[in-house]
Amino acid sequence: MPLFKRRTEGKPGEWYYCLKHQRVEEGPECRAADRFGPYATREEASHAMETARERNLEWETDPKWHDAPRGEDRGTP
């Protein structure tokens, strides 16, 4: 008996953005590694790539997450 059951149908109201097909899907149609979500609305899911870019930029520019001491250039060995 498997420990986890594979869910074959998505739940109504769960929205995902499929990276492989570059489209919004209701319920998980594609595998987890190929999607972002769940999102509360179709509209939120349609902006998944923009949201990811914004969050990545925030993370990359957050001084709390930089390992190099102040004044050191991170690009040089």
PDB file of N, H, CA, C and O in Angstrom:
ATOM      1  N   MET A   1       0.837  -1.180   0.000  1.00  0.00           N
ATOM      2  CA  MET A   1       0.000   0.000   0.000  1.00  0.00           C
ATOM      3  C   MET A   1       0.885   1.247   0.000  1.00  0.00           C
ATOM      4  O   MET A   1       1.752   1.379   0.863  1.00  0.00           O
ATOM      5  N   PRO A   2       0.682   2.166  -0.953  1.00  0.00           N
ATOM      6  CA  PRO A   2       1.511   3.358  -1.016  1.00  0.00           C
ATOM      7  C   PRO A   2       1.259   4.276   0.174  1.00  0.00           C
ATOM      8  O   PRO A   2       0.149   4.370   0.696  1.00  0.00           O
ATOM      9  N   LEU A   3       2.308   4.932   0.571  1.00  0.00           N
ATOM     10  H   LEU A   3       3.210   4.855   0.147  1.00  0.00           H
ATOM     11  CA  LEU A   3       2.211   5.857   1.691  1.00  0.00           C
ATOM     12  C   LEU A   3       1.406   7.097   1.313  1.00  0.00           C
ATOM     13  O   LEU A   3       0.614   7.596   2.112  1.00  0.00           O
ATOM     14  N   PHE A   4       1.611   7.590   0.098  1.00  0.00           N
ATOM     15  H   PHE A   4       2.255   7.185  -0.551  1.00  0.00           H
ATOM     16  CA  PHE A   4       0.887   8.758  -0.375  1.00  0.00           C
ATOM     17  C   PHE A   4       0.080   8.379  -1.602  1.00  0.00           C
ATOM     18  O   PHE A   4       0.582   7.706  -2.502  1.00  0.00           O
ATOM     19  N   LYS A   5      -1.154   8.806  -1.637  1.00  0.00           N
ATOM     20  H   LYS A   5      -1.563   9.352  -0.906  1.00  0.00           H
ATOM     21  CA  LYS A   5      -1.976   8.561  -2.820  1.00  0.00           C
ATOM     22  C   LYS A   5      -1.728   9.671  -3.823  1.00  0.00           C
ATOM     23  O   LYS A   5      -1.633  10.844  -3.462  1.00  0.00           O
ATOM     24  N   ARG A   6      -1.626   9.295  -5.059  1.00  0.00           N
ATOM     25  H   ARG A   6      -1.703   8.342  -5.352  1.00  0.00           H
ATOM     26  CA  ARG A   6      -1.451  10.288  -6.110  1.00  0.00           C
ATOM     27  C   ARG A   6      -2.823  10.868  -6.448  1.00  0.00           C
ATOM     28  O   ARG A   6      -3.745  10.144  -6.823  1.00  0.00           O
ATOM     29  N   ARG A   7      -2.935  12.162  -6.309  1.00  0.00           N
ATOM     30  H   ARG A   7      -2.186  12.750  -6.004  1.00  0.00           H
ATOM     31  CA  ARG A   7      -4.197  12.819  -6.613  1.00  0.00           C
ATOM     32  C   ARG A   7      -4.313  12.974  -8.122  1.00  0.00           C
ATOM     33  O   ARG A   7      -3.457  13.593  -8.755  1.00  0.00           O
ATOM     34  N   THR A   8      -5.345  12.425  -8.685  1.00  0.00           N
ATOM     35  H   THR A   8      -6.040  11.922  -8.171  1.00  0.00           H
ATOM     36  CA  THR A   8      -5.499  12.468 -10.134  1.00  0.00           C
ATOM     37  C   THR A   8      -6.330  13.654 -10.592  1.00  0.00           C
ATOM     38  O   THR A   8      -6.194  14.096 -11.733  1.00  0.00           O
ATOM     39  N   GLU A   9      -7.187  14.175  -9.728  1.00  0.00           N
ATOM     40  H   GLU A   9      -7.298  13.816  -8.801  1.00  0.00           H
ATOM     41  CA  GLU A   9      -8.014  15.313 -10.094  1.00  0.00           C
ATOM     42  C   GLU A   9      -7.670  16.496  -9.217  1.00  0.00           C
ATOM     43  O   GLU A   9      -7.368  16.347  -8.033  1.00  0.00           O
ATOM     44  N   GLY A  10      -7.719  17.659  -9.808  1.00  0.00           N
ATOM     45  H   GLY A  10      -7.964  17.780 -10.770  1.00  0.00           H
ATOM     46  CA  GLY A  10      -7.491  18.866  -9.033  1.00  0.00           C
ATOM     47  C   GLY A  10      -8.741  19.283  -8.299  1.00  0.00           C
ATOM     48  O   GLY A  10      -9.846  18.850  -8.623  1.00  0.00           O
ATOM     49  N   LYS A  11      -8.554  20.118  -7.320  1.00  0.00           N
ATOM     50  H   LYS A  11      -7.655  20.470  -7.057  1.00  0.00           H
ATOM     51  CA  LYS A  11      -9.687  20.659  -6.572  1.00  0.00           C
ATOM     52  C   LYS A  11     -10.215  21.889  -7.294  1.00  0.00           C
ATOM     53  O   LYS A  11      -9.430  22.724  -7.743  1.00  0.00           O
ATOM     54  N   PRO A  12     -11.513  22.012  -7.411  1.00  0.00           N
ATOM     55  CA  PRO A  12     -12.053  23.248  -7.984  1.00  0.00           C
ATOM     56  C   PRO A  12     -11.631  24.440  -7.132  1.00  0.00           C
ATOM     57  O   PRO A  12     -11.652  24.370  -5.904  1.00  0.00           O
ATOM     58  N   GLY A  13     -11.255  25.517  -7.776  1.00  0.00           N
ATOM     59  H   GLY A  13     -11.239  25.575  -8.774  1.00  0.00           H
ATOM     60  CA  GLY A  13     -10.839  26.704  -7.050  1.00  0.00           C
ATOM     61  C   GLY A  13      -9.351  26.789  -6.796  1.00  0.00           C
ATOM     62  O   GLY A  13      -8.874  27.821  -6.325  1.00  0.00           O
ATOM     63  N   GLU A  14      -8.601  25.741  -7.090  1.00  0.00           N
ATOM     64  H   GLU A  14      -8.988  24.902  -7.473  1.00  0.00           H
ATOM     65  CA  GLU A  14      -7.139  25.782  -7.001  1.00  0.00           C
ATOM     66  C   GLU A  14      -6.614  26.090  -8.398  1.00  0.00           C
ATOM     67  O   GLU A  14      -6.917  25.381  -9.358  1.00  0.00           O
ATOM     68  N   TRP A  15      -5.838  27.134  -8.497  1.00  0.00           N
ATOM     69  H   TRP A  15      -5.592  27.710  -7.717  1.00  0.00           H
ATOM     70  CA  TRP A  15      -5.297  27.540  -9.793  1.00  0.00           C
ATOM     71  C   TRP A  15      -3.786  27.424  -9.775  1.00  0.00           C
ATOM     72  O   TRP A  15      -3.136  27.735  -8.777  1.00  0.00           O
ATOM     73  N   TYR A  16      -3.239  26.975 -10.886  1.00  0.00           N
ATOM     74  H   TYR A  16      -3.767  26.723 -11.697  1.00  0.00           H
ATOM     75  CA  TYR A  16      -1.799  26.770 -11.030  1.00  0.00           C
ATOM     76  C   TYR A  16      -1.336  27.388 -12.341  1.00  0.00           C
ATOM     77  O   TYR A  16      -2.117  27.570 -13.275  1.00  0.00           O
ATOM     78  N   TYR A  17      -0.044  27.706 -12.388  1.00  0.00           N
ATOM     79  H   TYR A  17       0.590  27.558 -11.629  1.00  0.00           H
ATOM     80  CA  TYR A  17       0.558  28.128 -13.645  1.00  0.00           C
ATOM     81  C   TYR A  17       1.526  27.036 -14.062  1.00  0.00           C
ATOM     82  O   TYR A  17       2.481  26.741 -13.343  1.00  0.00           O
ATOM     83  N   CYS A  18       1.283  26.433 -15.223  1.00  0.00           N
ATOM     84  H   CYS A  18       0.507  26.673 -15.807  1.00  0.00           H
ATOM     85  CA  CYS A  18       2.127  25.356 -15.731  1.00  0.00           C
ATOM     86  C   CYS A  18       3.301  25.960 -16.489  1.00  0.00           C
ATOM     87  O   CYS A  18       3.116  26.674 -17.474  1.00  0.00           O
ATOM     88  N   LEU A  19       4.510  25.667 -16.022  1.00  0.00           N
ATOM     89  H   LEU A  19       4.661  25.086 -15.222  1.00  0.00           H
ATOM     90  CA  LEU A  19       5.720  26.181 -16.655  1.00  0.00           C
ATOM     91  C   LEU A  19       5.988  25.489 -17.986  1.00  0.00           C
ATOM     92  O   LEU A  19       6.514  26.097 -18.919  1.00  0.00           O
ATOM     93  N   LYS A  20       5.627  24.228 -18.063  1.00  0.00           N
ATOM     94  H   LYS A  20       5.200  23.734 -17.306  1.00  0.00           H
ATOM     95  CA  LYS A  20       5.877  23.450 -19.281  1.00  0.00           C
ATOM     96  C   LYS A  20       4.994  23.927 -20.443  1.00  0.00           C
ATOM     97  O   LYS A  20       5.467  24.089 -21.567  1.00  0.00           O
ATOM     98  N   HIS A  21       3.713  24.147 -20.157  1.00  0.00           N
ATOM     99  H   HIS A  21       3.328  24.015 -19.244  1.00  0.00           H
ATOM    100  CA  HIS A  21       2.759  24.541 -21.201  1.00  0.00           C
ATOM    101  C   HIS A  21       2.496  26.045 -21.236  1.00  0.00           C
ATOM    102  O   HIS A  21       1.805  26.544 -22.124  1.00  0.00           O
ATOM    103  N   GLN A  22       3.058  26.765 -20.255  1.00  0.00           N
ATOM    104  H   GLN A  22       3.620  26.360 -19.533  1.00  0.00           H
ATOM    105  CA  GLN A  22       2.910  28.220 -20.139  1.00  0.00           C
ATOM    106  C   GLN A  22       1.451  28.640 -20.190  1.00  0.00           C
ATOM    107  O   GLN A  22       1.045  29.473 -21.001  1.00  0.00           O
ATOM    108  N   ARG A  23       0.667  28.028 -19.288  1.00  0.00           N
ATOM    109  H   ARG A  23       0.996  27.351 -18.629  1.00  0.00           H
ATOM    110  CA  ARG A  23      -0.755  28.355 -19.224  1.00  0.00           C
ATOM    111  C   ARG A  23      -1.273  28.158 -17.800  1.00  0.00           C
ATOM    112  O   ARG A  23      -0.645  27.493 -16.976  1.00  0.00           O
ATOM    113  N   VAL A  24      -2.430  28.752 -17.537  1.00  0.00           N
ATOM    114  H   VAL A  24      -2.940  29.292 -18.206  1.00  0.00           H
ATOM    115  CA  VAL A  24      -3.104  28.618 -16.250  1.00  0.00           C
ATOM    116  C   VAL A  24      -3.978  27.368 -16.298  1.00  0.00           C
ATOM    117  O   VAL A  24      -4.644  27.091 -17.295  1.00  0.00           O
ATOM    118  N   GLU A  25      -3.957  26.620 -15.192  1.00  0.00           N
ATOM    119  H   GLU A  25      -3.416  26.845 -14.382  1.00  0.00           H
ATOM    120  CA  GLU A  25      -4.756  25.390 -15.103  1.00  0.00           C
ATOM    121  C   GLU A  25      -5.549  25.399 -13.796  1.00  0.00           C
ATOM    122  O   GLU A  25      -5.046  25.836 -12.761  1.00  0.00           O
ATOM    123  N   GLU A  26      -6.780  24.918 -13.849  1.00  0.00           N
ATOM    124  H   GLU A  26      -7.188  24.562 -14.689  1.00  0.00           H
ATOM    125  CA  GLU A  26      -7.555  24.763 -12.624  1.00  0.00           C
ATOM    126  C   GLU A  26      -7.304  23.362 -12.104  1.00  0.00           C
ATOM    127  O   GLU A  26      -7.538  22.373 -12.799  1.00  0.00           O
ATOM    128  N   GLY A  27      -6.825  23.291 -10.873  1.00  0.00           N
ATOM    129  H   GLY A  27      -6.635  24.094 -10.309  1.00  0.00           H
ATOM    130  CA  GLY A  27      -6.443  21.983 -10.327  1.00  0.00           C
ATOM    131  C   GLY A  27      -5.129  21.567 -10.950  1.00  0.00           C
ATOM    132  O   GLY A  27      -4.826  21.978 -12.070  1.00  0.00           O
ATOM    133  N   PRO A  28      -4.345  20.771 -10.262  1.00  0.00           N
ATOM    134  CA  PRO A  28      -3.051  20.386 -10.830  1.00  0.00           C
ATOM    135  C   PRO A  28      -3.213  19.380 -11.966  1.00  0.00           C
ATOM    136  O   PRO A  28      -3.558  18.220 -11.742  1.00  0.00           O
ATOM    137  N   GLU A  29      -2.960  19.840 -13.176  1.00  0.00           N
ATOM    138  H   GLU A  29      -2.680  20.783 -13.358  1.00  0.00           H
ATOM    139  CA  GLU A  29      -3.008  18.940 -14.327  1.00  0.00           C
ATOM    140  C   GLU A  29      -1.625  18.374 -14.624  1.00  0.00           C
ATOM    141  O   GLU A  29      -1.492  17.228 -15.054  1.00  0.00           O
ATOM    142  N   CYS A  30      -0.603  19.182 -14.393  1.00  0.00           N
ATOM    143  H   CYS A  30      -0.711  20.113 -14.044  1.00  0.00           H
ATOM    144  CA  CYS A  30       0.763  18.751 -14.678  1.00  0.00           C
ATOM    145  C   CYS A  30       1.496  18.434 -13.380  1.00  0.00           C
ATOM    146  O   CYS A  30       1.020  18.760 -12.293  1.00  0.00           O
ATOM    147  N   ARG A  31       2.654  17.800 -13.503  1.00  0.00           N
ATOM    148  H   ARG A  31       3.040  17.536 -14.387  1.00  0.00           H
ATOM    149  CA  ARG A  31       3.404  17.397 -12.313  1.00  0.00           C
ATOM    150  C   ARG A  31       3.894  18.619 -11.534  1.00  0.00           C
ATOM    151  O   ARG A  31       4.071  19.701 -12.093  1.00  0.00           O
ATOM    152  N   ALA A  32       4.105  18.423 -10.248  1.00  0.00           N
ATOM    153  H   ALA A  32       3.962  17.543  -9.794  1.00  0.00           H
ATOM    154  CA  ALA A  32       4.444  19.519  -9.345  1.00  0.00           C
ATOM    155  C   ALA A  32       5.705  20.265  -9.766  1.00  0.00           C
ATOM    156  O   ALA A  32       5.777  21.483  -9.603  1.00  0.00           O
ATOM    157  N   ALA A  33       6.691  19.569 -10.298  1.00  0.00           N
ATOM    158  H   ALA A  33       6.632  18.580 -10.430  1.00  0.00           H
ATOM    159  CA  ALA A  33       7.945  20.208 -10.699  1.00  0.00           C
ATOM    160  C   ALA A  33       7.748  21.176 -11.865  1.00  0.00           C
ATOM    161  O   ALA A  33       8.612  22.014 -12.125  1.00  0.00           O
ATOM    162  N   ASP A  34       6.625  21.068 -12.566  1.00  0.00           N
ATOM    163  H   ASP A  34       5.923  20.388 -12.356  1.00  0.00           H
ATOM    164  CA  ASP A  34       6.367  21.893 -13.741  1.00  0.00           C
ATOM    165  C   ASP A  34       5.347  22.991 -13.496  1.00  0.00           C
ATOM    166  O   ASP A  34       4.822  23.560 -14.453  1.00  0.00           O
ATOM    167  N   ARG A  35       5.048  23.306 -12.229  1.00  0.00           N
ATOM    168  H   ARG A  35       5.475  22.844 -11.452  1.00  0.00           H
ATOM    169  CA  ARG A  35       4.009  24.303 -11.993  1.00  0.00           C
ATOM    170  C   ARG A  35       4.290  25.157 -10.762  1.00  0.00           C
ATOM    171  O   ARG A  35       5.022  24.765  -9.853  1.00  0.00           O
ATOM    172  N   PHE A  36       3.677  26.344 -10.769  1.00  0.00           N
ATOM    173  H   PHE A  36       3.082  26.663 -11.506  1.00  0.00           H
ATOM    174  CA  PHE A  36       3.641  27.223  -9.612  1.00  0.00           C
ATOM    175  C   PHE A  36       2.222  27.195  -9.074  1.00  0.00           C
ATOM    176  O   PHE A  36       1.268  27.081  -9.844  1.00  0.00           O
ATOM    177  N   GLY A  37       2.075  27.297  -7.778  1.00  0.00           N
ATOM    178  H   GLY A  37       2.849  27.390  -7.153  1.00  0.00           H
ATOM    179  CA  GLY A  37       0.736  27.368  -7.199  1.00  0.00           C
ATOM    180  C   GLY A  37       0.620  26.489  -5.989  1.00  0.00           C
ATOM    181  O   GLY A  37       1.607  25.874  -5.584  1.00  0.00           O
ATOM    182  N   PRO A  38      -0.528  26.405  -5.404  1.00  0.00           N
ATOM    183  CA  PRO A  38      -1.815  26.906  -5.900  1.00  0.00           C
ATOM    184  C   PRO A  38      -2.005  28.389  -5.615  1.00  0.00           C
ATOM    185  O   PRO A  38      -1.443  28.942  -4.670  1.00  0.00           O
ATOM    186  N   TYR A  39      -2.809  29.009  -6.456  1.00  0.00           N
ATOM    187  H   TYR A  39      -3.266  28.560  -7.224  1.00  0.00           H
ATOM    188  CA  TYR A  39      -3.223  30.389  -6.305  1.00  0.00           C
ATOM    189  C   TYR A  39      -4.723  30.397  -6.038  1.00  0.00           C
ATOM    190  O   TYR A  39      -5.436  29.469  -6.420  1.00  0.00           O
ATOM    191  N   ALA A  40      -5.189  31.445  -5.385  1.00  0.00           N
ATOM    192  H   ALA A  40      -4.609  32.199  -5.075  1.00  0.00           H
ATOM    193  CA  ALA A  40      -6.603  31.553  -5.017  1.00  0.00           C
ATOM    194  C   ALA A  40      -7.498  31.857  -6.213  1.00  0.00           C
ATOM    195  O   ALA A  40      -8.664  31.462  -6.243  1.00  0.00           O
ATOM    196  N   THR A  41      -6.939  32.567  -7.206  1.00  0.00           N
ATOM    197  H   THR A  41      -5.993  32.888  -7.182  1.00  0.00           H
ATOM    198  CA  THR A  41      -7.753  32.952  -8.360  1.00  0.00           C
ATOM    199  C   THR A  41      -7.005  32.681  -9.662  1.00  0.00           C
ATOM    200  O   THR A  41      -5.784  32.526  -9.686  1.00  0.00           O
ATOM    201  N   ARG A  42      -7.774  32.629 -10.730  1.00  0.00           N
ATOM    202  H   ARG A  42      -8.766  32.755 -10.710  1.00  0.00           H
ATOM    203  CA  ARG A  42      -7.196  32.468 -12.066  1.00  0.00           C
ATOM    204  C   ARG A  42      -6.294  33.666 -12.394  1.00  0.00           C
ATOM    205  O   ARG A  42      -5.231  33.513 -12.996  1.00  0.00           O
ATOM    206  N   GLU A  43      -6.738  34.845 -11.990  1.00  0.00           N
ATOM    207  H   GLU A  43      -7.601  34.969 -11.501  1.00  0.00           H
ATOM    208  CA  GLU A  43      -5.981  36.067 -12.243  1.00  0.00           C
ATOM    209  C   GLU A  43      -4.609  36.019 -11.580  1.00  0.00           C
ATOM    210  O   GLU A  43      -3.606  36.360 -12.207  1.00  0.00           O
ATOM    211  N   GLU A  44      -4.556  35.595 -10.313  1.00  0.00           N
ATOM    212  H   GLU A  44      -5.371  35.317  -9.804  1.00  0.00           H
ATOM    213  CA  GLU A  44      -3.274  35.464  -9.608  1.00  0.00           C
ATOM    214  C   GLU A  44      -2.354  34.500 -10.341  1.00  0.00           C
ATOM    215  O   GLU A  44      -1.170  34.782 -10.523  1.00  0.00           O
ATOM    216  N   ALA A  45      -2.891  33.375 -10.756  1.00  0.00           N
ATOM    217  H   ALA A  45      -3.853  33.146 -10.608  1.00  0.00           H
ATOM    218  CA  ALA A  45      -2.092  32.367 -11.454  1.00  0.00           C
ATOM    219  C   ALA A  45      -1.579  32.895 -12.788  1.00  0.00           C
ATOM    220  O   ALA A  45      -0.478  32.544 -13.211  1.00  0.00           O
ATOM    221  N   SER A  46      -2.360  33.729 -13.448  1.00  0.00           N
ATOM    222  H   SER A  46      -3.255  34.014 -13.104  1.00  0.00           H
ATOM    223  CA  SER A  46      -1.927  34.266 -14.745  1.00  0.00           C
ATOM    224  C   SER A  46      -0.736  35.215 -14.606  1.00  0.00           C
ATOM    225  O   SER A  46      -0.026  35.471 -15.579  1.00  0.00           O
ATOM    226  N   HIS A  47      -0.519  35.738 -13.386  1.00  0.00           N
ATOM    227  H   HIS A  47      -1.096  35.530 -12.597  1.00  0.00           H
ATOM    228  CA  HIS A  47       0.614  36.633 -13.136  1.00  0.00           C
ATOM    229  C   HIS A  47       1.753  35.924 -12.404  1.00  0.00           C
ATOM    230  O   HIS A  47       2.616  36.584 -11.826  1.00  0.00           O
ATOM    231  N   ALA A  48       1.767  34.613 -12.420  1.00  0.00           N
ATOM    232  H   ALA A  48       1.065  34.076 -12.889  1.00  0.00           H
ATOM    233  CA  ALA A  48       2.753  33.829 -11.662  1.00  0.00           C
ATOM    234  C   ALA A  48       4.190  34.161 -12.046  1.00  0.00           C
ATOM    235  O   ALA A  48       5.043  34.281 -11.167  1.00  0.00           O
ATOM    236  N   MET A  49       4.473  34.308 -13.314  1.00  0.00           N
ATOM    237  H   MET A  49       3.779  34.210 -14.028  1.00  0.00           H
ATOM    238  CA  MET A  49       5.846  34.587 -13.737  1.00  0.00           C
ATOM    239  C   MET A  49       6.278  35.988 -13.305  1.00  0.00           C
ATOM    240  O   MET A  49       7.428  36.180 -12.908  1.00  0.00           O
ATOM    241  N   GLU A  50       5.384  36.960 -13.374  1.00  0.00           N
ATOM    242  H   GLU A  50       4.450  36.804 -13.696  1.00  0.00           H
ATOM    243  CA  GLU A  50       5.704  38.308 -12.911  1.00  0.00           C
ATOM    244  C   GLU A  50       5.970  38.297 -11.408  1.00  0.00           C
ATOM    245  O   GLU A  50       6.923  38.913 -10.931  1.00  0.00           O
ATOM    246  N   THR A  51       5.124  37.596 -10.676  1.00  0.00           N
ATOM    247  H   THR A  51       4.350  37.096 -11.063  1.00  0.00           H
ATOM    248  CA  THR A  51       5.287  37.492  -9.222  1.00  0.00           C
ATOM    249  C   THR A  51       6.622  36.842  -8.889  1.00  0.00           C
ATOM    250  O   THR A  51       7.321  37.298  -7.983  1.00  0.00           O
ATOM    251  N   ALA A  52       6.984  35.793  -9.602  1.00  0.00           N
ATOM    252  H   ALA A  52       6.417  35.423 -10.338  1.00  0.00           H
ATOM    253  CA  ALA A  52       8.259  35.105  -9.356  1.00  0.00           C
ATOM    254  C   ALA A  52       9.436  36.034  -9.640  1.00  0.00           C
ATOM    255  O   ALA A  52      10.395  36.065  -8.869  1.00  0.00           O
ATOM    256  N   ARG A  53       9.377  36.792 -10.736  1.00  0.00           N
ATOM    257  H   ARG A  53       8.597  36.767 -11.363  1.00  0.00           H
ATOM    258  CA  ARG A  53      10.452  37.741 -11.065  1.00  0.00           C
ATOM    259  C   ARG A  53      10.593  38.802  -9.971  1.00  0.00           C
ATOM    260  O   ARG A  53      11.703  39.131  -9.555  1.00  0.00           O
ATOM    261  N   GLU A  54       9.462  39.329  -9.513  1.00  0.00           N
ATOM    262  H   GLU A  54       8.560  39.061  -9.851  1.00  0.00           H
ATOM    263  CA  GLU A  54       9.498  40.351  -8.460  1.00  0.00           C
ATOM    264  C   GLU A  54      10.093  39.786  -7.171  1.00  0.00           C
ATOM    265  O   GLU A  54      10.920  40.437  -6.532  1.00  0.00           O
ATOM    266  N   ARG A  55       9.678  38.590  -6.792  1.00  0.00           N
ATOM    267  H   ARG A  55       9.006  38.062  -7.311  1.00  0.00           H
ATOM    268  CA  ARG A  55      10.197  37.982  -5.568  1.00  0.00           C
ATOM    269  C   ARG A  55      11.678  37.655  -5.690  1.00  0.00           C
ATOM    270  O   ARG A  55      12.429  37.824  -4.729  1.00  0.00           O
ATOM    271  N   ASN A  56      12.105  37.191  -6.853  1.00  0.00           N
ATOM    272  H   ASN A  56      11.495  37.053  -7.633  1.00  0.00           H
ATOM    273  CA  ASN A  56      13.529  36.904  -7.065  1.00  0.00           C
ATOM    274  C   ASN A  56      14.355  38.180  -6.945  1.00  0.00           C
ATOM    275  O   ASN A  56      15.423  38.175  -6.332  1.00  0.00           O
ATOM    276  N   LEU A  57      13.869  39.260  -7.521  1.00  0.00           N
ATOM    277  H   LEU A  57      13.002  39.264  -8.018  1.00  0.00           H
ATOM    278  CA  LEU A  57      14.580  40.527  -7.452  1.00  0.00           C
ATOM    279  C   LEU A  57      14.669  41.014  -6.007  1.00  0.00           C
ATOM    280  O   LEU A  57      15.722  41.477  -5.568  1.00  0.00           O
ATOM    281  N   GLU A  58      13.568  40.910  -5.273  1.00  0.00           N
ATOM    282  H   GLU A  58      12.713  40.534  -5.630  1.00  0.00           H
ATOM    283  CA  GLU A  58      13.577  41.295  -3.858  1.00  0.00           C
ATOM    284  C   GLU A  58      14.611  40.472  -3.083  1.00  0.00           C
ATOM    285  O   GLU A  58      15.354  41.014  -2.265  1.00  0.00           O
ATOM    286  N   TRP A  59      14.652  39.198  -3.338  1.00  0.00           N
ATOM    287  H   TRP A  59      14.048  38.758  -4.003  1.00  0.00           H
ATOM    288  CA  TRP A  59      15.582  38.312  -2.634  1.00  0.00           C
ATOM    289  C   TRP A  59      17.031  38.640  -3.009  1.00  0.00           C
ATOM    290  O   TRP A  59      17.905  38.688  -2.144  1.00  0.00           O
ATOM    291  N   GLU A  60      17.276  38.863  -4.299  1.00  0.00           N
ATOM    292  H   GLU A  60      16.565  38.824  -5.002  1.00  0.00           H
ATOM    293  CA  GLU A  60      18.635  39.142  -4.754  1.00  0.00           C
ATOM    294  C   GLU A  60      19.168  40.473  -4.231  1.00  0.00           C
ATOM    295  O   GLU A  60      20.378  40.636  -4.074  1.00  0.00           O
ATOM    296  N   THR A  61      18.290  41.411  -3.964  1.00  0.00           N
ATOM    297  H   THR A  61      17.307  41.279  -4.092  1.00  0.00           H
ATOM    298  CA  THR A  61      18.724  42.727  -3.509  1.00  0.00           C
ATOM    299  C   THR A  61      18.541  42.920  -2.003  1.00  0.00           C
ATOM    300  O   THR A  61      18.792  44.014  -1.497  1.00  0.00           O
ATOM    301  N   ASP A  62      18.118  41.909  -1.288  1.00  0.00           N
ATOM    302  H   ASP A  62      17.914  41.021  -1.698  1.00  0.00           H
ATOM    303  CA  ASP A  62      17.925  41.999   0.155  1.00  0.00           C
ATOM    304  C   ASP A  62      19.277  41.880   0.849  1.00  0.00           C
ATOM    305  O   ASP A  62      19.929  40.842   0.741  1.00  0.00           O
ATOM    306  N   PRO A  63      19.712  42.921   1.562  1.00  0.00           N
ATOM    307  CA  PRO A  63      21.036  42.880   2.193  1.00  0.00           C
ATOM    308  C   PRO A  63      21.165  41.790   3.262  1.00  0.00           C
ATOM    309  O   PRO A  63      22.283  41.377   3.571  1.00  0.00           O
ATOM    310  N   LYS A  64      20.080  41.324   3.820  1.00  0.00           N
ATOM    311  H   LYS A  64      19.172  41.660   3.568  1.00  0.00           H
ATOM    312  CA  LYS A  64      20.149  40.269   4.840  1.00  0.00           C
ATOM    313  C   LYS A  64      20.619  38.935   4.256  1.00  0.00           C
ATOM    314  O   LYS A  64      21.096  38.072   4.993  1.00  0.00           O
ATOM    315  N   TRP A  65      20.487  38.760   2.939  1.00  0.00           N
ATOM    316  H   TRP A  65      20.099  39.461   2.341  1.00  0.00           H
ATOM    317  CA  TRP A  65      20.811  37.470   2.324  1.00  0.00           C
ATOM    318  C   TRP A  65      22.147  37.444   1.615  1.00  0.00           C
ATOM    319  O   TRP A  65      22.484  36.443   0.982  1.00  0.00           O
ATOM    320  N   HIS A  66      22.910  38.504   1.702  1.00  0.00           N
ATOM    321  H   HIS A  66      22.636  39.317   2.216  1.00  0.00           H
ATOM    322  CA  HIS A  66      24.223  38.529   1.061  1.00  0.00           C
ATOM    323  C   HIS A  66      25.269  37.998   2.029  1.00  0.00           C
ATOM    324  O   HIS A  66      25.342  38.434   3.178  1.00  0.00           O
ATOM    325  N   ASP A  67      26.080  37.053   1.558  1.00  0.00           N
ATOM    326  H   ASP A  67      26.021  36.699   0.625  1.00  0.00           H
ATOM    327  CA  ASP A  67      27.099  36.430   2.399  1.00  0.00           C
ATOM    328  C   ASP A  67      28.371  37.269   2.505  1.00  0.00           C
ATOM    329  O   ASP A  67      29.075  37.201   3.512  1.00  0.00           O
ATOM    330  N   ALA A  68      28.666  38.053   1.482  1.00  0.00           N
ATOM    331  H   ALA A  68      28.094  38.108   0.664  1.00  0.00           H
ATOM    332  CA  ALA A  68      29.904  38.828   1.478  1.00  0.00           C
ATOM    333  C   ALA A  68      29.774  40.007   2.435  1.00  0.00           C
ATOM    334  O   ALA A  68      28.733  40.662   2.485  1.00  0.00           O
ATOM    335  N   PRO A  69      30.831  40.273   3.190  1.00  0.00           N
ATOM    336  CA  PRO A  69      30.808  41.446   4.066  1.00  0.00           C
ATOM    337  C   PRO A  69      30.672  42.720   3.240  1.00  0.00           C
ATOM    338  O   PRO A  69      31.013  42.737   2.057  1.00  0.00           O
ATOM    339  N   ARG A  70      30.185  43.765   3.851  1.00  0.00           N
ATOM    340  H   ARG A  70      29.908  43.751   4.812  1.00  0.00           H
ATOM    341  CA  ARG A  70      30.021  45.028   3.152  1.00  0.00           C
ATOM    342  C   ARG A  70      31.334  45.490   2.534  1.00  0.00           C
ATOM    343  O   ARG A  70      32.399  45.368   3.139  1.00  0.00           O
ATOM    344  N   GLY A  71      31.241  46.020   1.325  1.00  0.00           N
ATOM    345  H   GLY A  71      30.376  46.119   0.833  1.00  0.00           H
ATOM    346  CA  GLY A  71      32.427  46.531   0.654  1.00  0.00           C
ATOM    347  C   GLY A  71      33.135  45.502  -0.199  1.00  0.00           C
ATOM    348  O   GLY A  71      33.957  45.873  -1.037  1.00  0.00           O
ATOM    349  N   GLU A  72      32.850  44.231  -0.022  1.00  0.00           N
ATOM    350  H   GLU A  72      32.182  43.929   0.658  1.00  0.00           H
ATOM    351  CA  GLU A  72      33.474  43.183  -0.842  1.00  0.00           C
ATOM    352  C   GLU A  72      32.646  42.954  -2.087  1.00  0.00           C
ATOM    353  O   GLU A  72      31.416  42.964  -2.041  1.00  0.00           O
ATOM    354  N   ASP A  73      33.325  42.748  -3.196  1.00  0.00           N
ATOM    355  H   ASP A  73      34.324  42.739  -3.234  1.00  0.00           H
ATOM    356  CA  ASP A  73      32.650  42.437  -4.446  1.00  0.00           C
ATOM    357  C   ASP A  73      32.389  40.942  -4.492  1.00  0.00           C
ATOM    358  O   ASP A  73      33.316  40.144  -4.359  1.00  0.00           O
ATOM    359  N   ARG A  74      31.131  40.557  -4.681  1.00  0.00           N
ATOM    360  H   ARG A  74      30.378  41.205  -4.789  1.00  0.00           H
ATOM    361  CA  ARG A  74      30.770  39.143  -4.704  1.00  0.00           C
ATOM    362  C   ARG A  74      31.199  38.467  -5.996  1.00  0.00           C
ATOM    363  O   ARG A  74      31.256  37.238  -6.050  1.00  0.00           O
ATOM    364  N   GLY A  75      31.504  39.236  -7.042  1.00  0.00           N
ATOM    365  H   GLY A  75      31.458  40.234  -6.999  1.00  0.00           H
ATOM    366  CA  GLY A  75      31.836  38.637  -8.320  1.00  0.00           C
ATOM    367  C   GLY A  75      33.281  38.220  -8.473  1.00  0.00           C
ATOM    368  O   GLY A  75      33.610  37.524  -9.433  1.00  0.00           O
ATOM    369  N   THR A  76      34.157  38.616  -7.568  1.00  0.00           N
ATOM    370  H   THR A  76      33.889  39.182  -6.788  1.00  0.00           H
ATOM    371  CA  THR A  76      35.565  38.253  -7.694  1.00  0.00           C
ATOM    372  C   THR A  76      35.934  37.180  -6.687  1.00  0.00           C
ATOM    373  O   THR A  76      35.435  37.188  -5.561  1.00  0.00           O
ATOM    374  N   PRO A  77      36.806  36.253  -7.081  1.00  0.00           N
ATOM    375  CA  PRO A  77      37.194  35.175  -6.162  1.00  0.00           C
ATOM    376  C   PRO A  77      38.127  35.633  -5.076  1.00  0.00           C
ATOM    377  O   PRO A  77      38.534  34.832  -4.234  1.00  0.00           O
TER     378      PRO A  77
END
